[in-house]
Amino acid sequence: MHDYISDGNDSRREGFTLMELLVVIFIISVLMSILVPVVGKARRHAKALLNMNNQRQIVDTLNCYAFDHDDRYPESVATLGTGRYWNWQEPTMLTGYLKRSPRLHRSVGRYLGGYIGDAAVVTCPSAPKQYSYINEAWEAGDDWDNPDTGPVPDPVIGTYCFYWNYVGYLGEEEGLFIGPRGPAGGREQSDLVVSDYFGYDHWRSPRRFGSCERLPGGEITEGTDVSSSYWSLDKRDANDALKNLRITLHAGYLDGHVGKYHPSDVVPMQVSLSPDGRTPYPAGVGPGVFYLPQAALLQW
């Protein structure tokens, strides 16, 4: 009799425990459905804050560099060629192909490495994956050569756009984009110093948007031996799609502030095949369009 009652109690206890387990599972699933979006939003917010801090530090560093170099920012490294025979390259370049002249450096790290010790500062934290040798390349400066490739010096293409001393093509009516040459700026110079990468029709992702910020519904365009990964999204009509893209981008300006902007508030800029900036790459060829925040051109 004692054994029978004991078995019955054990059976009821097991049934109650199973019910408890089901309730716990249900509660956990409800909490997860609530917490996962919240955690994702918090993570995106943290990356946005880090991004803004990076860009602010880049502007502050440039101004420190200018203080030490007669109020001049370093030359842009986004070029290809030497002497009189050179053209512009995409403004995301951290290390160029070759020095344009013996007195110029081909690496942002060679100019700013003494002020910024961590290469993470010059990379967008929202990018899917950074260049695998970003720290080594930053420290090597002009001497950088990817150990996985041949003996020809390799460039490094990052995830921020660097616009100091850069010239780009805005169109026949709009003219040229001219980046700041120093902290004092100038009448024909933009106040834009650095921004997230956001563009269209890059040769690595034709007829697609590309961005270091995650594009909703987008995919990853993997990095190469010379470049970082970025997010890309297939859109055949770029002008139409710009109005509906829901991402927040950031840009740093001469006065040290970092502002937000959106795809509906941008101006397209093309990379130029000539030093004067007036000969853009043909459509469908090269690094494509780079979108500037409209605020960068308001003073014009």
PyMOL commands that set and color helices and strands:
alter all, ss='L'
color gray80, all
select helices_A, chain A and resi 2-68+108-112+119-122+134-143+238-242+263-265+294-297
alter helices_A, ss='H'
color red, helices_A
select strands_A, chain A and resi 79-82+85-88+93-95+156-157+160-162+167-171+175-178+192-196+198-202+205-211+219-221+230-234+249-253+258-261+266-270+289-293
alter strands_A, ss='S'
color yellow, strands_A
deselect
rebuild
show_as cartoon
